[in-house]
Amino acid sequence: MSTDPDFEARWAADAYAADYSRRQTLSMFAKGGLFAGLSGLLSALPKISYAQEDEVVRLGYLPITDATALLVAHAKGFFGDEGLEAEKPTLIRGWSPLIEGFVANKFNVVHFLNPIPIWMRYNTNFPVKVLAWAHTNGSGLVVGGHTGITDFSQLGGKQVAVPFWYSMHNIVLQYALRQSGVKPVIKAQGEPLAPDECNLQVMAPPEMPPALAAKKLDAYIVAEPFNALGELKAGARMLRFTGDIWKNHPCCVVSMHEAAVAERPEWTQKVVNAVVRGAIYASMNKAEVAELISADGAGYLPAPAPVVLRAMTHYDDAAYTDSGAIRHQAEWGNGRIDFQPWPYPTADALTVTQMRETVVGGDAAFLADLDPAFVAEDLVDRRFVKAALEANPDWLKDPSVNPGDPFNREEVLSL
């Protein structure tokens, strides 16, 4: 595929107007030592905190399909149906500033990468709670057309971007690299790599396709629609979908302040009700929702409708199975992205276990003594989502629900 000559300029111009005093510092932490300094910031903040005292829903999100359930809940008026006032969601272009906005009480409902609340709660003691999953699957590893890479084993000596160290993307990528005999490393740009070393760097999702098109990267792993965008506009080729490696894995989770959950349970239930309805609607109307949230629709995402439509629906493709990008579809039956809100405890526990094996920037010593089963119960409050799901049985129709036992499952990791 040919690259778009205006691609980099167009996406660089799509910057948001940030009003965070420490945003640039946080970005530096994420790209360098991750949370080396952010840990100090969080530990200095009050431990009992949540967004403004009123009950206005204030959503923060990244321009990725991970936020779909939240965006649909806003666009379709589901918050209003619950009697809630909801401000227009605020688009943020990186994970560090989204964390900053949440910590600073700018947002009271956000979607975080599944491992981020684990780090926040157990490494910095910040009182975050997970209320539901935002979606399942919805990510992939694309390689540059200039690389000729057809297998994970060929990523030795290459440069690969991940959206955040504490991400499902980093977990799944490094699992696949280890299984393929490649060692994940974090080295300075220009530092020599051994033939079996794959060098990882953190990059904000919107920066990835232009970097790949400019051959500054060999590959990147990220949420949609940036894989679809890479395929259509940056000469990228899908190497593997993450949902075809970890069956129906969580990616982003709906998160709130613990104090808000404890002190405003009725409000919390209403918020979760709306988000659950958003997830169900997205699951049953992917093409419509792709148009709705795209730049050609309500404009929640800057990507045009054809890109978001591909990210939502383009999966049953012989080219993907022929290339090996999909290997388990016949037995697993999942989609490119799926939407069901139930947070399976087994997946939360496996996330902790896999993070112990995952190379990250910064100090990750806290993971060594962290009990996966404890995290699965302590971090996640399932009361509200279970009540919402029981009131909305259509959630059972999503392909990422375990049909035999919808509230329990066994995790499957298979390269």
C-alpha positions in Angstrom: 0.0 0.0 0.0 1.2 3.5 -0.7 1.7 6.0 2.0 -0.1 9.3 2.3 2.3 12.2 1.8 0.1 14.5 4.0 -0.4 11.9 6.7 2.2 13.1 9.2 1.4 16.8 8.8 -2.3 16.2 9.2 -2.0 14.1 12.4 0.6 16.3 13.9 -1.8 19.2 13.4 -4.5 17.3 15.3 -3.2 18.3 18.7 -5.5 18.9 21.6 -5.3 22.1 23.7 -3.9 20.9 27.0 -4.4 22.8 30.2 -2.3 20.5 32.4 0.6 22.3 34.1 2.6 19.1 34.3 1.6 17.4 31.1 5.0 17.6 29.4 6.8 16.3 32.5 4.4 13.3 32.6 5.0 12.6 28.9 8.7 12.5 29.7 8.2 10.0 32.5 6.2 7.8 30.2 8.8 7.8 27.5 11.8 7.5 29.8 11.5 6.0 33.2 7.8 5.6 33.0 6.4 6.5 36.4 9.7 7.3 38.2 8.6 10.8 39.0 4.8 10.3 38.7 5.0 7.9 41.7 6.1 10.8 43.9 3.3 13.0 42.5 0.6 10.5 43.2 1.9 9.7 46.7 1.7 13.3 47.6 -1.9 13.7 46.6 -4.9 13.1 49.0 -5.8 9.5 49.1 -9.6 10.2 49.4 -10.4 12.1 46.3 -12.8 12.2 43.4 -14.0 14.6 40.8 -16.0 17.7 41.7 -18.6 17.3 44.5 -21.5 17.6 42.0 -22.6 14.5 40.1 -21.9 15.6 36.6 -20.3 12.8 34.6 -16.9 14.0 33.3 -15.3 11.6 30.9 -11.7 11.5 29.8 -10.6 9.3 26.9 -8.0 8.6 24.2 -8.9 8.7 20.5 -9.2 4.9 20.3 -12.0 2.5 19.9 -11.3 1.3 23.5 -13.5 4.3 24.6 -16.4 3.2 22.5 -18.8 2.2 25.3 -18.3 5.5 27.1 -18.7 7.5 23.9 -21.8 5.7 22.8 -23.3 6.1 26.3 -22.8 9.9 25.8 -23.8 10.1 22.1 -27.0 8.0 22.5 -28.1 9.8 25.7 -27.8 6.8 28.0 -26.4 8.9 30.8 -29.4 11.2 30.4 -31.7 8.2 30.6 -30.3 7.5 34.0 -31.0 11.1 35.1 -27.3 12.1 34.9 -25.8 15.2 33.4 -22.8 14.4 31.3 -20.3 16.8 29.9 -19.0 16.3 26.4 -16.1 13.8 26.7 -12.6 15.3 26.7 -10.2 13.8 24.2 -6.6 13.3 25.5 -3.8 12.1 23.2 -1.6 10.2 25.7 -1.9 7.9 28.7 0.2 10.0 31.0 -2.0 13.1 30.7 -5.1 11.0 31.1 -3.8 9.7 34.3 -2.9 13.2 35.3 -6.4 14.5 34.6 -7.9 11.7 36.6 -5.6 12.2 39.5 -6.2 15.9 39.5 -10.0 15.3 39.6 -10.6 16.7 36.1 -12.3 13.4 35.2 -14.5 11.1 37.3 -14.9 8.4 34.7 -12.1 7.2 32.4 -10.9 4.2 30.5 -7.5 3.0 31.4 -5.3 0.2 30.0 -6.0 -2.8 32.2 -2.5 -2.8 34.0 -2.6 1.0 34.7 -4.9 0.8 37.7 -2.8 -2.1 39.0 0.2 0.1 39.1 -1.7 3.1 40.5 -3.3 1.2 43.4 -0.5 -1.1 44.4 2.7 0.8 43.6 1.5 4.3 44.5 -1.4 3.6 46.8 -3.7 5.8 44.7 -7.4 4.9 45.3 -8.6 3.8 41.9 -11.3 1.2 41.3 -12.2 -0.8 38.2 -15.9 -1.0 37.6 -16.1 -2.8 34.2 -14.3 -3.8 31.1 -14.5 -1.2 28.3 -14.1 -3.8 25.5 -12.2 -7.0 24.6 -9.6 -7.6 21.8 -9.4 -4.5 19.6 -5.6 -4.4 19.1 -2.9 -5.7 16.9 0.8 -5.6 15.9 1.4 -4.1 12.5 4.8 -4.1 10.7 6.1 -1.7 8.1 5.8 -2.8 4.5 9.5 -2.0 4.2 10.5 -4.7 6.7 9.4 -7.9 5.0 8.6 -9.2 8.5 6.2 -12.2 8.5 6.8 -13.7 12.0 7.6 -12.6 15.6 10.9 -14.4 15.3 12.0 -11.8 12.8 11.6 -8.9 15.2 15.1 -9.4 16.5 17.2 -6.3 15.9 14.1 -4.2 15.2 12.4 -1.1 16.8 8.9 -1.6 18.0 6.6 0.9 19.7 4.1 0.2 22.5 1.5 2.7 23.8 2.6 2.3 27.5 4.8 0.0 29.5 1.8 -1.0 31.7 -0.4 -2.1 28.8 -2.0 -5.3 27.5 -0.1 -4.5 24.3 3.2 -4.7 26.0 2.1 -7.9 27.8 0.9 -9.7 24.7 3.9 -8.5 22.5 6.5 -9.7 25.0 4.7 -13.1 25.5 4.8 -13.5 21.7 8.5 -12.5 21.6 9.5 -14.9 24.3 7.6 -17.7 22.6 9.5 -16.9 19.4 13.0 -16.8 21.0 13.4 -13.0 20.9 14.4 -11.0 23.9 12.5 -7.7 24.7 14.9 -4.9 25.7 14.7 -1.2 26.4 17.7 0.6 25.0 18.5 4.2 23.9 17.9 4.9 20.2 21.0 4.2 18.2 22.4 1.7 20.8 23.4 -1.5 19.2 21.0 -4.5 19.3 21.9 -8.1 19.3 20.2 -10.2 16.6 17.8 -11.7 19.1 17.0 -8.4 20.8 13.8 -6.4 20.1 14.0 -2.8 21.3 10.8 -1.3 22.7 9.8 2.3 23.2 6.7 4.1 24.4 4.9 6.2 21.9 1.5 7.9 21.9 -0.9 6.1 19.6 -1.5 9.0 17.2 2.3 9.2 16.6 2.7 5.6 15.6 1.4 5.5 12.0 3.4 8.5 10.9 6.5 7.1 12.5 6.1 3.8 10.7 5.4 5.6 7.4 8.7 7.5 7.9 10.5 4.2 8.7 11.4 5.4 12.2 9.8 2.2 13.5 9.7 -1.3 12.2 6.5 -2.2 13.9 4.0 -1.0 16.5 1.3 -2.6 18.7 -1.6 -0.5 19.7 -5.4 -0.2 20.0 -7.7 0.5 17.0 -8.2 2.5 14.9 -4.4 3.0 14.6 -3.8 -0.4 13.2 -6.5 0.1 10.6 -5.1 3.6 10.0 -1.6 2.1 9.5 -2.9 -0.4 7.0 -4.8 2.2 5.0 -2.5 5.2 5.2 1.0 4.2 6.4 1.9 1.1 4.3 1.5 -1.2 7.4 0.7 -4.9 7.3 -1.1 -6.7 10.1 1.2 -9.3 11.6 -1.1 -10.6 14.4 -4.2 -9.5 16.2 -3.8 -9.6 20.0 -7.2 -11.2 20.4 -5.9 -14.1 18.4 -3.1 -14.7 20.9 -5.0 -14.0 24.2 -8.6 -15.1 23.6 -11.0 -12.3 24.3 -8.5 -10.4 26.5 -9.4 -7.2 28.3 -7.6 -4.1 27.0 -9.2 -1.0 28.6 -11.2 -0.9 31.7 -13.7 1.6 33.1 -12.2 3.2 36.1 -13.4 5.6 38.8 -12.2 7.1 42.1 -12.7 4.7 45.1 -14.2 7.4 47.2 -16.9 8.2 44.6 -17.8 4.5 44.4 -18.0 4.2 48.2 -19.8 7.5 48.9 -22.1 7.7 45.8 -23.3 4.2 45.1 -26.5 5.2 43.4 -24.6 7.6 41.1 -22.1 4.9 40.4 -24.8 2.4 39.5 -26.4 4.9 37.1 -23.0 5.5 35.4 -22.3 1.8 35.0 -25.8 1.2 33.7 -25.2 3.8 31.0 -21.8 2.4 30.1 -23.2 -1.2 29.9 -25.9 0.0 27.6 -23.2 1.7 25.5 -21.2 -1.5 25.3 -24.2 -3.6 24.3 -25.3 -1.1 21.7 -21.7 -1.1 20.2 -21.6 -4.9 20.2 -24.9 -5.2 18.3 -24.4 -2.2 15.9 -20.6 -2.0 15.1 -21.0 -0.4 11.6 -23.4 2.2 12.8 -21.2 3.0 15.9 -18.1 3.2 13.7 -19.7 6.0 11.7 -21.1 7.6 14.8 -17.9 8.1 16.7 -15.7 8.9 13.7 -14.7 12.3 12.4 -17.5 12.0 9.8 -20.1 11.4 12.5 -20.2 13.0 16.0 -16.4 13.5 15.8 -15.3 11.8 19.0 -12.4 10.2 17.1 -10.3 12.2 14.6 -10.2 9.2 12.2 -12.5 9.1 9.2 -15.4 6.7 9.0 -13.7 4.2 6.6 -10.8 3.8 9.0 -13.0 3.3 12.1 -15.3 0.9 10.2 -12.3 -1.2 9.2 -11.2 -1.2 12.9 -14.6 -2.3 14.1 -15.6 -4.9 11.4 -12.8 -5.9 9.1 -11.8 -9.3 10.5 -13.4 -12.1 8.4 -10.8 -11.8 5.7 -9.0 -14.6 3.9 -5.9 -12.4 3.6 -5.6 -12.4 7.4 -5.9 -16.1 7.8 -3.6 -16.7 4.8 -0.9 -14.5 6.3 -1.2 -15.9 9.8 -2.5 -12.7 11.3 -5.5 -14.8 12.5 -5.0 -18.5 13.4 -7.7 -19.3 15.9 -10.9 -17.7 14.5 -12.5 -21.0 13.6 -12.3 -22.2 17.2 -12.5 -18.9 19.1 -15.1 -17.0 17.1 -14.2 -13.5 18.3 -14.2 -10.2 16.4 -11.6 -7.7 15.6 -13.0 -5.8 18.6 -15.8 -6.9 20.9 -17.8 -5.3 23.7 -18.8 -7.0 26.9 -18.4 -5.3 30.2 -18.0 -8.3 32.7 -14.5 -8.2 34.2 -13.5 -11.9 34.5 -11.4 -12.4 37.7 -9.2 -14.9 35.9 -8.1 -12.3 33.4 -7.3 -9.8 36.1 -5.1 -12.4 37.8 -3.4 -13.4 34.6 -2.6 -9.8 33.9 -0.6 -9.6 37.2 1.1 -12.9 36.5 2.1 -11.8 33.0 3.3 -8.4 34.1 5.9 -10.1 36.3 7.4 -11.5 33.1 7.1 -8.2 31.1 10.0 -5.8 30.7 9.0 -2.2 31.6 10.7 1.1 32.3 10.9 2.2 35.9 10.7 0.2 39.1 8.3 -2.7 38.9 9.5 -4.4 42.1 6.0 -4.1 43.6 4.8 -6.8 41.3 6.9 -9.5 42.9 4.8 -9.7 46.0 1.5 -8.9 44.5 -1.0 -11.7 44.8 -2.9 -12.1 41.5 -6.1 -13.5 43.2 -6.1 -10.7 45.7 -5.8 -8.1 43.0 -8.7 -9.6 41.1 -11.0 -9.1 44.0 -9.5 -5.9 45.6 -9.1 -3.8 42.5 -12.4 -4.6 40.8 -15.8 -3.8 42.2 -18.2 -6.1 40.3 -21.4 -5.2 42.2 -22.6 -2.5 39.8 -21.7 -4.1 36.5 -23.4 -7.4 37.5 -26.6 -5.5 38.4 -26.5 -3.7 35.1 -25.8 -6.9 33.1 -28.6 -8.8 34.9 -31.0 -5.9 33.8 -29.6 -6.1 30.2 -29.4 -9.7 29.1 -28.5 -8.8 25.5 -24.9 -8.6 26.7 -24.8 -12.4 26.5 -25.0 -12.2 22.7 -21.5 -10.7 22.4 -19.0 -13.3 21.1 -16.5 -12.6 23.9 -18.9 -13.8 26.6 -18.2 -17.4 27.8 -21.4 -19.1 26.6 -21.4 -22.0 29.1 -20.7 -19.9 32.2 -21.0 -16.2 31.4 -19.5 -15.0 34.7 -16.5 -17.3 34.7 -14.0 -18.6 32.2 -10.5 -20.1 31.7 -7.9 -17.9 30.1 -6.3 -19.0 26.9 -2.9 -17.8 25.7 -1.7 -19.3 22.4 0.7 -18.0 19.8 
